[in-house]
Amino acid sequence: MSTSLRTADEPMCPVCQGKMWNNIVTKRNPKAPDYRCRDRACTGAIWPPKDQRPAAAAPPPKQAFAPGPRITEMDGAPAFTEKLDELFGLYSACLDHVLSVEVPKLDAAKIGASPESVSAMTSTLLIQAAKL
């Protein structure tokens, strides 16, 4: 039996009077209990009322990708545009290096390269090269 303080809205297990897990928000099956006893050996559970059973929470809707204007089309000082062109060229050089040198090395070692690893390698090179 638990002796810790409880909040007013935290129910006690109907079987052992212990603490319970609140599953209302996280449950994936609407037929699952709202609360389950924290003691795995205990069978205590509290089910939602049959006439008030909420539907399972729907996942949040995915946002559609809506591209904005290209950076090169934005208004800005010519120095800014020149710096962007330089950065784009540097990124392209880093990506070319990764694809022509690093990926073949990984393929030869039978490791392979995922799109995420190519992106990570390119980004690392770009960050370091931009500091030069």
N, C-alpha and C positions, 0 to 999 in steps of 0.2 A: 504494500500500500504506500502510495506516495504522500510525503508530508510537505511538499513544496507548495507555495502559494499559487493559486489559479486566478486567471482573469475571469470576469463575470460571464463572458461569452464562451469560455472553454468548457465543454462538457466533460464529465467524468465517465470512465468506462462503466457500462451497466453491469458488467460481470465482476471485474476485480477492483473497481473504483480508482484505477490508475489513470495516468495521462493518456490522451488520445491524439492521433495524427489528424489534422484537418485536411481532407482531400477534396473539398468542394471545388476549389479553383483548378486544381491540377488533374483531376480525374478525367480519363479519356473515355470511359464507358459510363453513360448516364445511369446504368443499372448498378454501378458500384456504390458502396456505402459512402456517406458524406464524411464520417469519422470512423477510424479504426484504432483499436487499442495499440499502444506502442509496444506492449509486451507480446512478442511473437508467439508465445505459448498460449496466450489468451485468445478467445474467439470473439471478444466484445467488438461490436460495431453498431453504429447508428445510421439508419437508412433514411433517405429523404421521405417526407410524407408522399403517399401515392398520388394524391390530388394536386400536389405542388411540386412535382419532380421537374427540375429545370432541364432544359435541353443541354446537351454537351456544348461547351464553349467552342465557337467556331474560330479557326485560326484567323489572324488579322489578314485583310486583303493585301495582295502583293501590289506594290506600286509599279506602274508601267514606266519604262525608261523614256524620259522626255529630254532629248538632247537640246542644249541651248545653242547659242551662236558659237561658231568656231573661234578659238582664241585669236586667230589671225584676222578675223573679221571685226573684232572689237575695236572701238575707238581707243587710241592711246598715242603716246609720244612715239616718234620714229625710233628713238633709242630703245624703248620697250620692245617694239616689234623686232628690232635687230637682235636684241638679247634673246627673245623667244626663238627666232630663227637659229641662233647659235645653240640654244638648248635643244631644239628639235634635232639638229644635226648631231649633237653629242649623244642624244638618246639613240638615234639611228645607228651611230657607230658602235655604241655599247651593245645594242641588240644584235647587230651583224657579227660582232666578235663572239657573243654567247652562242649564236646559232652556228657559226662556222668553226669555232674552236672548242668551246666548252661542251656543247651537246655531243659532238662526235667522241670526245674523251669519255663522257659518261656512258654513251652507247657501247664503246669498246670495252669498258669495264663491266658491261652487262648490268648497269644500274639504271640507265635511261633517265630521261628528263621530262617531268610533267610541265604543263603550261605554267603552273604556279612556281616551279623551280626556275624556269626560264625568266619569268617576271622578276623573281627575287634576285637572281644573278644580275640581270640587266639593271635593276634599281640600285643594287649595291655598287656596281661599276659607275653608274651615272652620278650617284651621290659623291663618290670619291673623286671622280673626274671633275665635277663641278667645283670642288675645293681647290683644284690646282690653279 
